[in-house]
């Protein structure tokens, strides 16, 4: 059976199996997700337990022991255990924030692209208002006023990162709106809600998934930045951004306190971004590699 005779789903599956970036990033991302899910089973110690007699133990590659392979922080907490539990915080905040933004941006973008006219003008006004507000400054102000709990940080970012969804899905919906099968469905008397749900949304889903991965990475970086500034996730919660913040005072003497969570954050964000690019390539009709 040639590629031309395969169904679209089988073509995407075939491209995915031969896409090195998709396989590599998917493996890394899947491994991090599994580590986060099974954190209680994988963490060798309680991430919040303080052992002052074991404070600032170096990691094994700097002369430490395998008792604390990634070392301990200034309070004697195991860095490996906090790193494992920190994956939970980063993934949860990134996924929920991106999900909230996706719902808001998809509704606005699809509505603007399909209905046009006044609806489009209102949505474009909202997008312009949102783009006029610097995300980091608004997030800092909102979190400082409302508090730095995980829920508050997640919802603030979810309400701030929807603009890219709206812009991309508006353009994609306009393109789908001009297709003949949409006109045929309207002529047959199909309800607008059915057309949007059955015909428009499935054809813009690939764009939605790609933007979702990008905004998930954006949310994780933003949470780490807020936590680093002391306005994100609050101690003693295990957060990679908070771990970097707690280690900044000892940067010149014990740089691994920042290096360990920093590398973990880099690997996660890089894997998410690579996975998003790979999805774009796999779902593209020409099957870029």
Secondary structure, DSSP 8 states (H G I E B T S, - for coil): --GGGS-HHHHHHHHHHT-HHHHHHHHHHHHHHHHHHTHHHH-SS-TT---GGGTT---GGGT--GGGTT-B-TT--BHHHHHHHHHHHHHHHHHHHHHHHHHHHHHHHHHHHHH-HHHHHHHHHHHHHHHTS-HHHHHHHHHHHH---HHHHHHHHHTTS-HHHHHHHHHHHHHHHTSHHHHHHHHTT--HHHIIIIIIHHHHHHHHHHHHHHHHHHHHHHHHHHHHTTSSS-TTS--HHHHHHHHGGGTTT-THHHHHHHHHHHHHHHHHHHHHHHHHHHHSTT---
